[in-house]
Amino acid sequence: MISSLRGTVLGYADGRLIIETGGVGFSVNVPVNLGLLSKVGEEAFIYTHLVVREDAMTLYGFGSESEQKLFLVLTGVSGVGPRIALALIGQLSVTEIATAVATENDAVFRSVPGIGPKLAKLIVVSLSGKLDTVAISASTHGISKDIIEQLVQALTGLGYPATAAEKVAKDVALENPKAEIGVLLKSALTELAAK
């Protein structure tokens, strides 16, 4: 099982990110938000899930571990295949999905193309009580793991070592839990420049 990939982004088209690692280019189906954030030539780290079927092996990629877990939960819902699960994750955050399920707000799911009223209601009913651990893992002391991972990705893309980037990303996020990604990136760069 391939559970993660780190490598150079070769391109993004038709919902697929091409990541080269160890001389091999992997075609990974990703949520649209992750695909658009990825820059050709930069290093990327993504969590993955390999779906093996009789006629194909398909790799799906995510920007965070909580998105990866959410994908597995979503595809367990009758009528929700990998394509719809990716569309949901690409348009809604893990917290938004967990909140929609907890408040039984199926309108949130109807806003995603390809999801009608019946499927939206089925998602809410099927996921009730199943997203608590996913939502909790999405945040650490109120800080979004997605934000920390985006920061790490940006810093490693600028050439900083992954270990230093991870430490600084967590530090600045803990200091400014409500700050936007741009503000956190400036703080992280200032801290790294001072070392």
Steps between C-alpha positions, in 0.01 A plus 500: 500500500632846408400727790695814408719653230771764508642620172515763228180623338519444123153628418129518579217437251157336492496457879831313501827609655818346360766461768844361422671314778804275461488541123137380477211730411185420700160613367291593804133601500474796737234747623492812281626729778816289547562483125475877459733564797771272358769671293700329224861446602432529874519219752169368628402265778159334483317228690368231267257212473533229237175351366554163332230369268494216248562735207705781660718623785420863583692723739318780686687780676423746780658803663451368854456179693152608611393538134636150430295356789193697389532357147486145639192583710325675210558217253337266753169681438276328243498709181819692584786385281855636493408775247223644720711463816782699333251767387375535860852526644600746226211734576447459877746479788501205740353726769221624269403141412508389866291804603247440221456139613477595870236768429321283238545777243478307172483828299879525541541178301245601236726797417756254356445411131379141454324477836121511500256524794474121556876442506554809720254362758657153477847649568373676814324186630786261413775717651318588821736417789780385267687829453591584860850347481559643151399851612711477817808389302445797266590741777769516766419738785264686266764531228416350164740225395426604142646847573814350655543266203451784251765699686743206495436451128563868428821505707642179350409640157722797583789264574484466880556150646178315588591451869574871554189599302274273710634636830468866397155443347369353827663776707356792301157333476490453880602864553234633258217241483256739326748643245462445127748289304677805348567652844623167636732452201660844559550416870652161411740657247606764754565231761699284257706799381592578861651152551 
